[in-house]
Amino acid sequence: MYNDQTWFLKRAKMAPSNLACIDIDSGQQWTYAQFVKLIQEWVHRLSLEKLKPGDRVAILAANHPELLAILFACGLKGYIYVPLNFRLSPIELIEIITNCEPAILITDHSYEVLSSSLSIKRIINREVHISLTVEAIEVTSVSADEPWMIIYTGGTTGKPKGVQLSYNNVNWNALNTIVSWGLSDTDCTVTYMPLFHTGGLNALSIPILMAGGTVVIGDRFDGDQALEEILTRKATISLFVPTMYQVMTQTEKFKNSDFPDVRFFLSGGAPCPITIYEQFEKKGLPFKEGYGLSEAGPNNFVIDANVAKIKRGSVGKNMQLVDTEIVSEMNQPVAINEVGELWIRGKHVFTGYWQNEKETEDVMHDEWLKTGDLAKMDADGDYYIVGRKKDMILTGGENVYPQEIEHCLIQHRMIKEAAVIGIPDVKWGEAVTAFVSLTDPDCFSEKQLIEHCRNFLAGFKVPKTFVILEELPKTHVGKINKKQLIYLKP
């Protein structure tokens, strides 16, 4: 079966002098021609390890452009790239390694000690370069449906699962993003999204490289530095999670800069508070939300920034090469503005969980991926993500969607962060419970907050209890970790 693993090499021939990648920490940069040489080095370095097609190459290292070179090298030889979350404990990492059984682990100085505790026989350091005679790459032919990478889910709803993304899955997501978002070789993105996550790899990095643009990669996020890089590199489109935007919008650099080169700021990974929309609108900056998941894309929708300004919280319409449907519990399409489960279909949808057929069968319905997310569609065909199906609260016989309440809470000046869950309750079945962090702990008034909620929400949606935390727990990509909130219940 034909499989174009060589598109990066072809892009480099088309525009060898274009900047491909920049490392924020060192300032080092690579043209497309120079990046090809780096890929060639890794092809030969991995060949010395006597790997064979299908072998898993695990990565436990800090964000760096060279990780993308390793990814492309794996693709050219048919190895499966497995990025590991360096924020996990050794026990959690061993569980993943037991599942994927890597033939080799690539690490760096930051994670050498952690890597040595994982009982992998072959470990090499990314930063230790060896002298190699770089030759032409002999590409190993593999099926387009074979996995190019395995990305492990965050595990907030259970144990991490290995999402297999084939060459087709990755490339079709990139093509779809280029076509639907209008990417070109003039685009530049700044990313601090971890490269062990689909948001760091597939949201913008790979699509922009396929289009011939520039990817600027940072390791540890800093709000001022991120904004400075956007300005200096003349970035046109960048993805950050809401918690990052909350930090960025409070800086003097954000308040005093116009960002003339930005086509739009993109938010993903979690629902974006209305207050962040307002910060960008005040400055006249284009801002919008996206929606995706490791199993699909992660790019699925497109919305014009002017529409997003009016329809805050909407992710817009499905992208050109994506089919979407909202279905009821009976797997039937729902009516306009009715809430149901979002299903997605397309060549970007994953091929299954690694060595986990049961979980794969549970989330697939013929060609459709059952996302587990609840959504609704308005009369214009624009989609809104309401929340996780598993997060829905049943209180007093009524369905309550936490995200609606969270959006309401975050609009109040005293609330910095908010997350809502259902706590088992004898009277209500589940009691609506809000966990919040405050802009000023000395100014908290539960009475004011309840009155605020009643102005926007039906009475049964108003939280029965407010739990004040200094900061809400987060996952490795900045999402609020509701799984941990259960253990912090009042």
C-alpha positions as CSV (number, residue, x, y, z in Angstrom):
1,M,0.0,0.0,0.0
2,Y,1.3,3.5,-0.9
3,N,2.3,5.5,2.1
4,D,4.0,8.9,1.7
5,Q,6.4,8.9,4.7
6,T,8.7,11.3,2.8
7,W,6.6,14.5,2.6
8,F,9.0,16.4,4.9
9,L,11.9,15.6,2.6
10,K,9.9,16.8,-0.4
11,R,8.9,20.0,1.4
12,A,12.6,20.6,2.2
13,K,13.5,20.3,-1.5
14,M,10.7,22.8,-2.4
15,A,12.0,25.4,0.1
16,P,15.4,24.4,1.6
17,S,16.2,27.8,3.0
18,N,12.9,28.3,4.8
19,L,13.1,28.2,8.6
20,A,11.6,24.9,9.8
21,C,12.2,24.9,13.6
22,I,13.6,27.2,16.3
23,D,14.5,26.2,19.9
24,I,13.5,29.0,22.3
25,D,15.8,28.0,25.1
26,S,19.1,27.9,23.1
27,G,18.0,30.1,20.1
28,Q,19.2,27.4,17.7
29,Q,17.4,27.3,14.5
30,W,17.2,24.9,11.5
31,T,16.3,25.5,7.9
32,Y,14.4,22.8,6.2
33,A,17.6,21.6,4.5
34,Q,19.4,21.5,7.9
35,F,16.5,19.7,9.6
36,V,16.7,17.0,6.9
37,K,20.3,16.4,7.9
38,L,19.2,16.1,11.5
39,I,16.6,13.6,10.5
40,Q,19.2,11.6,8.5
41,E,21.5,11.6,11.6
42,W,18.7,10.0,13.6
43,V,17.9,7.5,10.9
44,H,21.5,6.2,11.0
45,R,21.8,6.4,14.7
46,L,18.6,4.3,15.2
47,S,19.8,1.9,12.5
48,L,22.9,1.2,14.6
49,E,20.5,-0.1,17.3
50,K,19.4,-2.8,14.9
51,L,15.7,-1.8,15.2
52,K,13.1,-3.3,12.9
53,P,9.8,-2.0,11.6
54,G,7.2,-2.0,14.2
55,D,9.6,-1.6,17.1
56,R,8.6,1.1,19.6
57,V,11.0,4.0,20.2
58,A,10.1,5.6,23.5
59,I,11.0,9.2,24.3
60,L,11.4,10.7,27.8
61,A,12.8,14.2,27.2
62,A,12.1,17.9,27.5
63,N,10.5,19.8,24.7
64,H,13.0,20.4,21.9
65,P,12.7,20.5,18.1
66,E,15.0,17.5,17.8
67,L,12.1,15.3,19.0
68,L,10.4,16.1,15.8
69,A,13.4,15.0,13.9
70,I,13.3,11.7,15.8
71,L,9.6,11.4,15.0
72,F,10.3,11.8,11.2
73,A,13.2,9.4,11.4
74,C,11.0,6.8,13.0
75,G,8.4,7.4,10.2
76,L,11.0,6.8,7.4
77,K,12.0,3.5,8.9
78,G,8.7,2.2,10.1
79,Y,9.5,2.5,13.9
80,I,6.7,3.5,16.2
81,Y,7.3,6.8,18.1
82,V,6.1,6.7,21.7
83,P,6.5,10.0,23.6
84,L,6.2,9.6,27.4
85,N,4.9,12.1,29.9
86,F,7.9,13.1,32.0
87,R,5.5,14.4,34.7
88,L,4.3,10.9,35.6
89,S,5.7,8.9,38.5
90,P,8.0,5.9,37.8
91,I,5.1,3.5,38.7
92,E,2.9,5.2,36.1
93,L,5.6,5.2,33.5
94,I,6.4,1.5,34.1
95,E,2.7,0.7,33.5
96,I,2.9,2.4,30.1
97,I,6.2,0.7,29.3
98,T,4.8,-2.6,30.2
99,N,1.9,-2.0,27.7
100,C,4.0,-0.8,24.7
101,E,7.3,-2.7,25.4
102,P,9.7,-0.2,23.8
103,A,12.9,-1.6,22.1
104,I,14.8,1.6,23.1
105,L,14.4,4.8,25.2
106,I,15.7,8.2,24.1
107,T,16.2,10.6,27.0
108,D,18.2,13.8,27.9
109,H,20.2,15.0,30.9
110,S,17.0,16.3,32.6
111,Y,15.4,12.8,32.8
112,E,18.4,10.4,32.9
113,V,17.8,9.4,36.5
114,L,14.1,8.8,35.9
115,S,14.9,6.9,32.7
116,S,17.3,4.6,34.5
117,S,14.6,3.6,36.9
118,L,12.4,2.2,34.2
119,S,14.2,-1.1,33.5
120,I,14.7,-0.5,29.8
121,K,17.9,-2.1,28.5
122,R,18.8,0.2,25.7
123,I,18.8,4.0,26.6
124,I,20.5,6.7,24.5
125,N,20.8,10.4,25.3
126,R,19.4,12.8,22.7
127,E,22.0,15.5,23.6
128,V,25.1,13.2,23.1
129,H,25.7,13.3,19.4
130,I,28.0,10.8,17.8
131,S,30.1,11.2,14.6
132,L,28.2,9.7,11.7
133,T,28.6,9.8,7.9
134,V,25.2,11.0,6.8
135,E,24.1,9.1,3.7
136,A,20.9,9.1,1.6
137,I,18.0,7.6,3.6
138,E,16.7,4.2,2.5
139,V,13.0,4.4,3.3
140,T,11.3,1.3,4.7
141,S,7.9,0.8,3.1
142,V,5.1,0.2,5.5
143,S,1.3,0.3,5.2
144,A,-0.4,3.7,5.6
145,D,-2.6,2.2,8.3
146,E,0.4,1.1,10.4
147,P,1.0,3.1,13.6
148,W,3.4,6.0,13.3
149,M,3.0,7.0,16.9
150,I,1.3,5.9,20.1
151,I,0.2,8.7,22.4
152,Y,-1.0,7.8,25.8
153,T,-4.1,9.5,27.1
154,G,-3.9,11.6,30.3
155,G,-5.7,9.0,32.4
156,T,-8.1,11.5,34.1
157,T,-11.0,9.0,33.4
158,G,-9.1,5.8,34.1
159,K,-5.7,4.2,33.3
160,P,-3.8,5.7,30.3
161,K,-4.5,4.1,27.0
162,G,-2.2,4.0,24.0
163,V,-3.8,5.8,21.1
164,Q,-2.4,4.4,17.9
165,L,-2.2,7.1,15.2
166,S,-1.3,5.7,11.7
167,Y,0.5,7.6,9.0
168,N,-2.9,8.2,7.4
169,N,-4.3,9.5,10.6
170,V,-1.5,12.0,11.2
171,N,-1.2,13.1,7.5
172,W,-5.0,13.5,7.0
173,N,-5.2,15.6,10.1
174,A,-2.4,17.8,8.8
175,L,-4.0,18.1,5.3
176,N,-7.4,18.9,6.8
177,T,-5.9,21.6,9.1
178,I,-4.0,23.2,6.2
179,V,-7.1,23.3,4.0
180,S,-9.6,24.3,6.7
181,W,-7.5,26.8,8.6
182,G,-5.8,28.2,5.5
183,L,-2.2,27.4,6.6
184,S,0.7,28.3,4.3
185,D,4.5,28.6,4.3
186,T,4.1,32.1,5.7
187,D,2.7,30.8,9.0
188,C,4.7,30.5,12.2
189,T,3.6,29.0,15.5
190,V,5.0,29.3,19.0
191,T,4.3,26.2,21.2
192,Y,4.9,25.3,24.7
193,M,2.4,22.4,24.5
194,P,4.3,19.2,25.5
195,L,5.5,17.1,22.6
196,F,4.3,14.0,24.4
197,H,0.7,15.3,23.8
198,T,-1.3,15.4,20.6
199,G,-1.7,19.1,21.0
200,G,2.0,19.7,20.9
201,L,2.5,17.3,17.9
202,N,-0.6,17.3,15.8
203,A,-2.6,20.5,16.5
204,L,-0.1,22.9,14.7
205,S,3.5,21.6,14.6
206,I,3.1,18.9,12.0
207,P,0.4,20.8,9.9
208,I,2.6,23.9,9.8
209,L,5.7,21.9,8.8
210,M,3.7,20.2,6.1
211,A,2.7,23.6,4.8
212,G,6.3,24.8,4.9
213,G,6.0,27.2,7.8
214,T,8.0,27.6,11.1
215,V,7.6,25.9,14.4
216,V,9.1,27.6,17.5
217,I,9.3,25.3,20.5
218,G,9.7,26.2,24.2
219,D,10.2,23.9,27.1
220,R,9.0,25.5,30.3
221,F,6.1,28.0,29.8
222,D,6.5,31.6,30.9
223,G,3.8,34.1,30.0
224,D,6.1,37.0,29.2
225,Q,8.5,34.9,27.3
226,A,5.8,33.3,25.2
227,L,4.4,36.7,24.2
228,E,7.9,38.0,23.4
229,E,8.5,35.0,21.1
230,I,5.2,35.7,19.4
231,L,6.2,39.2,18.7
232,T,9.9,38.5,17.8
233,R,9.2,35.5,15.6
234,K,6.1,37.2,14.0
235,A,4.0,34.2,14.9
236,T,0.7,34.1,13.0
237,I,-1.2,31.3,14.8
238,S,-0.5,29.7,18.2
239,L,-2.3,27.3,20.5
240,F,-2.3,27.7,24.3
241,V,-4.6,26.2,27.0
242,P,-6.8,28.5,29.0
243,T,-4.6,28.4,32.1
244,M,-1.7,29.7,30.0
245,Y,-3.9,32.5,28.6
246,Q,-4.9,33.5,32.1
247,V,-1.2,34.1,32.9
248,M,-0.5,35.8,29.6
249,T,-3.4,38.2,29.6
250,Q,-2.3,39.6,33.0
251,T,1.2,40.6,31.8
252,E,2.2,44.1,30.9
253,K,3.5,42.8,27.6
254,F,0.0,41.6,26.7
255,K,-1.5,44.9,27.8
256,N,1.0,47.0,25.9
257,S,1.5,45.0,22.6
258,D,-0.6,44.9,19.4
259,F,0.6,41.6,17.9
260,P,0.2,42.8,14.3
261,D,1.3,39.5,12.7
262,V,-1.2,37.3,14.6
263,R,-4.0,35.9,12.4
264,F,-5.6,34.4,15.5
265,F,-4.9,33.0,18.9
266,L,-6.3,29.5,19.4
267,S,-7.4,28.0,22.7
268,G,-7.8,24.3,23.3
269,G,-7.4,21.5,25.9
270,A,-10.2,22.7,28.1
271,P,-13.3,25.1,28.0
272,C,-12.1,28.7,27.8
273,P,-13.5,31.2,30.3
274,I,-15.5,34.1,28.9
275,T,-13.2,36.5,30.7
276,I,-10.3,35.5,28.4
277,Y,-12.5,36.2,25.4
278,E,-13.2,39.6,26.8
279,Q,-9.4,40.3,27.3
280,F,-8.7,39.6,23.6
281,E,-11.8,41.5,22.4
282,K,-10.8,44.6,24.4
283,K,-7.6,44.7,22.4
284,G,-9.3,43.8,19.1
285,L,-7.3,40.5,18.8
286,P,-8.7,37.5,16.9
287,F,-9.4,34.7,19.3
288,K,-11.2,31.4,19.1
289,E,-11.6,27.9,20.5
290,G,-10.9,24.5,19.0
291,Y,-11.9,21.0,19.9
292,G,-10.2,17.7,19.6
293,L,-8.9,14.6,21.4
294,S,-6.0,12.2,21.0
295,E,-8.2,9.8,19.2
296,A,-9.3,12.2,16.5
297,G,-7.1,14.9,15.1
298,P,-7.0,16.8,17.4
299,N,-8.4,19.3,14.8
300,N,-12.1,18.9,14.0
301,F,-13.8,22.2,13.8
302,V,-13.3,25.6,12.2
303,I,-14.8,29.0,13.2
304,D,-14.2,32.5,11.9
305,A,-12.8,34.8,14.7
306,N,-15.6,37.3,14.0
307,V,-18.2,34.6,14.6
308,A,-16.4,33.4,17.7
309,K,-16.6,36.9,19.1
310,I,-20.4,36.7,18.9
311,K,-20.8,33.1,19.7
312,R,-18.4,32.7,22.6
313,G,-17.8,29.1,23.5
314,S,-18.7,27.8,20.0
315,V,-16.1,25.7,18.1
316,G,-18.0,26.4,14.8
317,K,-18.6,23.9,12.1
318,N,-16.8,20.6,11.3
319,M,-13.7,20.9,9.1
320,Q,-13.7,20.1,5.4
321,L,-12.6,16.5,5.7
322,V,-14.4,15.6,8.9
323,D,-17.9,14.3,9.6
324,T,-19.6,15.1,12.9
325,E,-22.9,14.0,14.4
326,I,-24.7,14.5,17.7
327,V,-26.7,11.5,18.8
328,S,-29.0,10.5,21.6
329,E,-28.7,7.6,24.0
330,M,-30.5,5.6,21.3
331,N,-27.8,6.5,18.8
332,Q,-30.2,8.7,16.8
333,P,-29.5,12.3,15.6
334,V,-30.8,14.9,18.1
335,A,-32.8,18.1,17.3
336,I,-31.3,21.6,17.0
337,N,-30.1,22.9,20.4
338,E,-30.6,19.4,22.0
339,V,-27.7,18.0,23.9
340,G,-26.3,14.6,22.8
341,E,-23.0,12.8,22.5
342,L,-20.6,14.0,19.8
343,W,-19.5,11.4,17.2
344,I,-16.7,12.0,14.7
345,R,-15.8,10.3,11.5
346,G,-12.8,10.8,9.2
347,K,-9.5,9.4,8.1
348,H,-7.9,11.2,11.0
349,V,-9.7,9.0,13.5
350,F,-7.3,6.6,15.3
351,T,-6.9,3.0,14.5
352,G,-7.4,1.7,18.0
353,Y,-5.8,1.5,21.5
354,W,-2.6,-0.4,21.6
355,Q,-3.2,-4.0,22.9
356,N,-6.7,-3.0,24.1
357,E,-9.4,-4.3,21.8
358,K,-12.2,-4.0,24.4
359,E,-11.7,-0.3,25.0
360,T,-11.4,0.2,21.2
361,E,-14.7,-1.6,20.6
362,D,-16.3,0.5,23.4
363,V,-15.6,3.8,21.6
364,M,-16.3,2.8,18.0
365,H,-19.6,2.5,16.2
366,D,-18.9,1.3,12.7
367,E,-16.6,4.2,11.4
368,W,-17.7,6.6,14.0
369,L,-15.7,7.5,17.1
370,K,-17.9,8.1,20.2
371,T,-16.0,10.9,21.9
372,G,-17.7,10.7,25.3
373,D,-18.2,14.5,25.0
374,L,-21.6,16.1,25.1
375,A,-22.4,18.8,22.5
376,K,-25.3,20.7,20.9
377,M,-25.7,22.5,17.5
378,D,-27.5,25.7,16.9
379,A,-29.7,26.6,13.9
380,D,-26.7,27.9,12.0
381,G,-24.9,24.6,12.3
382,D,-22.4,25.8,14.8
383,Y,-21.3,23.3,17.5
384,Y,-20.9,23.9,21.3
385,I,-19.1,21.4,23.6
386,V,-21.2,21.1,26.7
387,G,-19.0,18.8,28.8
388,R,-18.0,15.2,29.3
389,K,-20.8,12.6,29.3
390,K,-19.3,11.0,32.4
391,D,-19.3,14.4,34.1
392,M,-23.0,15.0,33.7
393,I,-24.8,15.5,37.0
394,L,-28.2,14.0,37.7
395,T,-29.7,16.1,40.5
396,G,-33.3,15.9,41.6
397,G,-34.2,14.1,38.4
398,E,-32.6,16.9,36.2
399,N,-29.6,16.7,33.9
400,V,-27.0,19.3,34.7
401,Y,-24.0,20.0,32.5
402,P,-21.0,21.3,34.6
403,Q,-19.5,23.3,31.9
404,E,-22.5,25.6,31.7
405,I,-22.2,26.4,35.5
406,E,-18.4,26.8,35.2
407,H,-18.8,29.4,32.4
408,C,-21.3,31.2,34.7
409,L,-19.0,31.2,37.7
410,I,-15.9,32.3,35.9
411,Q,-17.6,35.5,34.7
412,H,-17.8,36.7,38.3
413,R,-14.9,39.0,39.3
414,M,-14.1,37.1,42.5
415,I,-13.6,33.8,40.6
416,K,-10.2,32.9,39.1
417,E,-10.9,29.2,38.3
418,A,-14.0,27.0,38.6
419,A,-14.8,23.3,38.3
420,V,-18.2,21.7,39.0
421,I,-18.9,18.0,39.9
422,G,-21.7,16.0,41.4
423,I,-21.2,14.7,44.9
424,P,-23.5,11.8,46.0
425,D,-26.3,13.1,48.1
426,V,-29.2,11.3,49.9
427,K,-31.8,14.0,49.0
428,W,-30.7,15.0,45.5
429,G,-29.0,11.9,44.2
430,E,-26.1,14.1,43.3
431,A,-25.5,17.6,44.7
432,V,-24.0,20.2,42.4
433,T,-20.7,21.2,44.0
434,A,-18.4,24.0,42.8
435,F,-14.6,24.0,43.5
436,V,-13.2,27.5,43.0
437,S,-10.0,29.5,43.4
438,L,-10.4,33.2,44.1
439,T,-8.9,36.4,42.7
440,D,-8.9,37.8,46.2
441,P,-9.5,35.3,49.1
442,D,-10.5,38.2,51.4
443,C,-13.4,39.3,49.2
444,F,-15.3,36.0,49.0
445,S,-19.0,36.1,49.5
446,E,-21.0,32.9,48.9
447,K,-24.2,34.9,49.0
448,Q,-23.1,37.1,46.1
449,L,-22.0,34.1,44.1
450,I,-25.3,32.4,44.6
451,E,-27.2,35.5,43.5
452,H,-24.9,35.8,40.4
453,C,-25.7,32.1,39.5
454,R,-29.4,32.6,39.9
455,N,-29.3,35.5,37.4
456,F,-28.1,33.1,34.7
457,L,-29.1,29.6,35.8
458,A,-32.1,27.6,36.8
459,G,-32.4,27.0,40.5
460,F,-31.5,23.3,40.3
461,K,-28.2,24.2,38.6
462,V,-27.0,26.6,41.3
463,P,-24.2,24.9,43.3
464,K,-25.3,23.6,46.7
465,T,-21.8,23.9,48.0
466,F,-18.7,26.0,47.2
467,V,-15.3,24.6,48.1
468,I,-12.5,27.2,48.1
469,L,-9.0,26.0,47.0
470,E,-5.9,28.1,46.6
471,E,-5.4,26.5,43.2
472,L,-7.4,23.8,41.3
473,P,-5.4,20.6,40.5
474,K,-4.3,20.3,36.9
475,T,-3.3,17.6,34.5
476,H,0.0,17.6,32.6
477,V,-1.5,19.9,29.8
478,G,-3.1,22.4,32.1
479,K,-6.7,20.9,32.3
480,I,-8.4,21.0,35.6
481,N,-8.2,17.5,37.0
482,K,-11.7,16.7,38.1
483,K,-10.7,13.2,39.1
484,Q,-8.6,14.7,41.9
485,L,-11.5,16.9,43.0
486,I,-13.4,13.9,44.2
487,Y,-10.9,13.4,46.9
488,L,-11.1,17.0,48.0
489,K,-14.9,17.0,48.5
490,P,-16.3,18.7,51.6
